[in-house]
Amino acid sequence: MAMLADFERTLIRERTKAALEARKAKGITGGRRRSVSAPMLAKARRFIDEHGMTVREAAGVLKIGKSTLYRALADDDAQGDEG
């Protein structure tokens, strides 16, 4: 019985891997959607740079968490340094 369960688990693993590779080939990614879009991030930067708002104030105006905004700003800065 254990051999059958192990064989079935191996088949499930192979099918899952094949499905994920097929999705990747189509350009479909998994995971949670980002809560801060590019236009929202640009608006936040404008609030902070031009209007002198703090990150906490900008996050409040955009109705997102300050930690989320800090993370989005850091990710955007890191991507800007790479490319």
C-alpha contacts under 8 A as a table, 3 or more apart, distances in Angstrom:
res1	aa1	res2	aa2	distance
1	M	4	L	5.23
1	M	5	A	6.41
2	A	5	A	5.08
2	A	6	D	6.12
3	M	6	D	5.07
3	M	7	F	6.11
4	L	7	F	5.07
4	L	8	E	6.13
5	A	8	E	5.09
5	A	9	R	6.12
6	D	9	R	5.07
6	D	10	T	6.25
7	F	10	T	5.11
7	F	11	L	6.36
8	E	11	L	5.09
8	E	12	I	6.26
9	R	12	I	5.08
9	R	13	R	6.17
10	T	13	R	5.09
10	T	14	E	6.24
11	L	14	E	5.14
11	L	15	R	6.20
12	I	15	R	5.20
12	I	16	T	6.10
13	R	16	T	5.19
13	R	17	K	6.16
14	E	17	K	5.15
14	E	18	A	6.15
15	R	18	A	5.09
15	R	19	A	6.12
16	T	19	A	5.13
16	T	20	L	6.21
17	K	20	L	5.19
17	K	21	E	6.21
18	A	21	E	5.16
18	A	22	A	6.16
19	A	22	A	5.06
19	A	23	R	6.24
20	L	23	R	5.12
20	L	24	K	6.16
21	E	24	K	5.00
21	E	25	A	6.16
22	A	25	A	5.09
22	A	26	K	6.42
23	R	26	K	5.12
23	R	27	G	6.34
23	R	28	I	5.16
23	R	29	T	7.00
24	K	27	G	4.98
24	K	28	I	5.44
24	K	29	T	6.28
25	A	28	I	7.51
34	R	37	S	6.70
35	S	68	T	7.92
36	V	40	M	5.99
36	V	41	L	6.27
36	V	68	T	7.76
36	V	69	L	7.42
36	V	72	A	6.84
37	S	40	M	5.16
37	S	41	L	6.14
38	A	41	L	5.05
38	A	42	A	6.19
39	P	42	A	5.04
39	P	43	K	6.16
40	M	43	K	5.04
40	M	44	A	6.17
40	M	62	L	7.56
41	L	44	A	4.99
41	L	45	R	6.21
41	L	69	L	7.93
41	L	72	A	7.37
41	L	73	L	7.37
42	A	45	R	5.11
42	A	46	R	6.21
43	K	46	R	5.03
43	K	47	F	6.21
44	A	47	F	5.05
44	A	48	I	6.21
44	A	55	V	8.00
44	A	58	A	5.81
44	A	59	A	7.41
44	A	62	L	7.59
45	R	48	I	5.09
45	R	49	D	5.84
46	R	49	D	5.22
46	R	50	E	5.36
46	R	51	H	6.95
47	F	50	E	5.77
47	F	51	H	4.97
47	F	52	G	6.55
47	F	53	M	5.75
47	F	58	A	6.15
48	I	51	H	5.81
48	I	52	G	5.02
48	I	53	M	4.61
48	I	54	T	5.98
48	I	55	V	6.68
48	I	58	A	6.77
49	D	52	G	5.67
49	D	53	M	7.47
53	M	56	R	7.96
53	M	57	E	5.85
53	M	58	A	6.12
54	T	57	E	5.15
54	T	58	A	6.20
55	V	58	A	5.09
55	V	59	A	5.98
55	V	66	K	6.46
55	V	69	L	7.23
55	V	70	Y	7.24
56	R	59	A	5.15
56	R	60	G	6.20
56	R	65	G	7.99
56	R	66	K	5.30
57	E	60	G	5.03
57	E	61	V	6.33
58	A	61	V	5.16
58	A	62	L	6.24
59	A	62	L	5.10
59	A	63	K	5.85
59	A	64	I	5.17
59	A	65	G	5.88
59	A	66	K	5.31
59	A	69	L	6.34
60	G	63	K	4.93
60	G	64	I	6.33
60	G	65	G	7.30
60	G	66	K	7.65
61	V	64	I	7.98
64	I	68	T	6.78
64	I	69	L	7.08
65	G	68	T	5.14
65	G	69	L	6.39
66	K	69	L	5.04
66	K	70	Y	6.09
67	S	70	Y	5.05
67	S	71	R	6.11
68	T	71	R	5.16
68	T	72	A	6.16
69	L	72	A	5.03
69	L	73	L	6.06
70	Y	73	L	5.19
70	Y	74	A	6.15
71	R	74	A	5.11
71	R	75	D	6.08
72	A	75	D	5.11
72	A	76	D	6.05
73	L	76	D	5.11
73	L	77	D	6.12
74	A	77	D	5.07
74	A	78	A	6.13
75	D	78	A	5.09
75	D	79	Q	6.21
76	D	79	Q	5.14
76	D	80	G	6.10
77	D	80	G	4.99
77	D	81	D	6.27
78	A	81	D	5.22
78	A	82	E	6.51
79	Q	82	E	5.19
79	Q	83	G	6.34
80	G	83	G	5.48
